[in-house]
């Protein structure tokens, strides 16, 4: 596995034993622990209390910032955004992260809502290759029947784009 500026690094054996599946990339985190990318999930291990494993289709965005070697993960289910600071600059890991998130996304549409909110509909592919729909609402929105109708319409449109039943 390639890591950092051309250096080869291996995930320590005690950490590798905690990861299910092939390791696509791994990066040591400041403060301890590792960020590990597998074909099925993004995994954080060895941090003590901040460990998690989340499937790629649950990642809304993964953004890398060279300023401080940070990775920010935003989730489609509204869980709190996660910010991870890497020990080393690792653009290859960032590229793999981006690629895995994009690979789970088959189709997406965005609709601006009155009042400044955003409605986002997506067709995603899970680790087994099954397609499913997701609709998320962010920003300022007014709950009610109008929003419910817009959500149903968005889900119908994105499902129709890939031939899924509505």
C-alpha positions, 0 to 999 in steps of 0.5 A: 500500500502506498502512503504519504509522499511515496513512502511505503507504510503498513497498518500495524498487525494489531490494527490490521486484525481489527479490520474486515476485508482488504485494506485499500489505504490506511493513514495514521491519525494525530492523537492516535489511531488509524483511518482505514479504507476498505472496499466495503467501508471507511474505518477508524480504529485504535482511537479509544473512544472514536472508533467506527466502521461505516459503509461507503453508501452512508458517506455523503461527502469525504473532503480532504484539506491539505491545510493540516492534512484533514479529512472531513466525513459527512454522513447521509443520515445526519450523524455529526460530521467527523474531522480526522487529522492525518499524521502525514500528507496523503493525497493518494488516500484522499483520492481513494476516499473520493473514488469509493464515495463516488463509486457508491453513488449511481445517480443524484439530484439536488433541489433548492427548497423555499427558505434556503434548504436543500433536498438531495435524492440519490441512488446508491450502491451498497457493498453487495451491489444492491441499488437503493434510494436515499433522500436527505433534507438539509438547511432551513426547511419548513416541515409539513405536507409540502416538504413530504410531497417534495421528498416523495417526488424526489425519491420517485424521480431518482428511482425512475432514472435507474429503473427502480420501482417507485 
